[in-house]
């Protein structure tokens, strides 16, 4: 390592989501919708001096084979409303909402985010997502979908326009662009942060470029050291073209973790959690997501199907695609053959293995190693249990990070921008 | 003993954008044991104010009983977002949410969205009725017992208890189901502000969908006549609150207000619109509320937890639930009357 000062780690708490990472069968699992659960996790995050609390979004219930997917948690609240309520029971914690740029309009969303920033005294963040499809569009006036390139065109213009509204400080904004032709005036002064923090999660070429041009934080999916470093290097080198310094964009991979008294205990617990996350029917559902055909008669404790996947299948709706089905199937077959795994064992092995597993000391050391070696600037922690899933991390790992001198022992700033060390945006 | 009245108050405070201001007002309203507070909204530059639903969500955890009724406009917004936002307000307030249904009729608001030209009020209110219909279907789209957490079969929900709303109207269509489970109140309370002689479309929305009407009438006789007409169309379950300006600079004004409230008949209560919210809501709680309680016109303490409890309105069954009562499985309603499910509250 070089002689530079230790990098400080940034931490965020992701409320457990509507996918199989969240283990609802655990006896300690509580409501996914009652306010008390959101409050518990947010208060835990603030006790741990986290930078922010994060809520995901999905605007249509997921479907498999034309029916609502019933194996994972289903249902969630509207994010910004929950965050406004959480602003009343927290004091410093940043409050991040995922909100789709396709199924919202800039004036209204800029106003809602400005309201959250005022009502929380400078703690609002917006995770801009652009995923849009005809399936989700059936719940909205605009319907339809945008193709991939247009999604980012719209998102980029959306963010620019939202910032114009925020900067205007209650004055009129007139904007005529390819996506939006609007003239309006927000009923609010400039938000306390100037601009609420903008988070971006896309991993494609367009997504990375959009992040470099417009985002304050990247919610990345690259949680291993090597992949994290490659991503970090790639995204940070794009910043100069937009006149930005490497520090002005924080890269925070979404990560899972399992703690134990010893590393061996932790690995044992991790395996148990993986089995709970991938039951027999969930294993088949993953298989169908890749194969694109009904495999309900396939034996989860037997080998992979002999037939090849059907590309471009509409069998599964409302989820992120895993990639090219034929390529994935080839990889899965190779791994199954090499390690002699059944279908369910293979799904357990290849999907969603926890990012950090070990004693608190091991996990603290690994997180620190990732940050000091530029694989990340921090982490968005995704617990598997609602709402107590971060209790052990805050009790055991946070003190060790503080001992290492890489994580705050008290909040030094008031706003989320201050927690993240982001520059104050210039305005009018 | 006289019948207890229902009271609500407008918290509107042009120029205030900070949470503390609205929280203090709501706490005063709660001290006065009001049924609910309202906050108006629009997409115009003036007055300076935050998003109404956001402000009331922000003060929900700081209050315990008072109902929270933000204005949400239906003209440029997505009905799906409106439904889940009001639903979520009900979750974060543990059953205290309502929705003051409004429209955006100005050129200024149309230009802020740039999506459609300004439309005439009859059309806007017809569209608002569709938005309320969709919101209510989405609230009902999860039956109350849809979440089963059945470990044996690995199923988190019983998907037979999640329903497509399949609304197709003149202005929009919404497939459903909601992404948000059924709110604690089943359906948050729908509130519509009306003049005694309002547009037919706005009146029709109120008589078909509203739980509460905030009535503006030129005098007590006009109010009584309008209330009678509304009840004839909507039934006895509609709560009609007469809009009443509130200015309480001194004890004399408080006494006069008490007499006026006690002397007005034909309505279920009053919607207080303070001239100076900070001063007038505190004065109402300290001077008027005790006098009303002494006469049996105001509750001495909250007896229920939810806004429906305060208003004496039953929690509705989901229209999609195949319960023992066949009317619960709602047939489409004619335009001017309530559906069987709505009347059966």
Interface residues (C-beta under 8 A of the other chain):
Chain A: X24 X25 X33 X34 X35 X39 X58 X59 X60 X61 X67 X68 X70 X71 X72 X73 X74 X75 X76 X77 X78 X80 X81 X82 X84 X85 X87 X88 X89 X103 X104 X105 X107 X108 X111 X112 X114 X115 X116 X118 X119 X120 X121 X138 X139 X140 X141 X143 X170 X172 X180 X181 X182 X183 X184 X185 X186 X187 X188 X189 X279 X280 X281 X282
Chain B: X17 X18 X19 X23 X42 X43 X44 X45 X46 X47 X48 X49 X50 X51 X53 X54 X55 X57 X58 X59 X60 X61 X62 X76 X77 X78 X79 X80 X81 X84 X85 X87 X88 X89 X91 X92 X93 X94 X108 X109 X111 X112 X113 X114 X115 X142 X147 X149 X151 X154 X155 X156 X157 X158 X159 X162 X171 X172 X173 X174 X175 X176 X177 X179 X180 X181
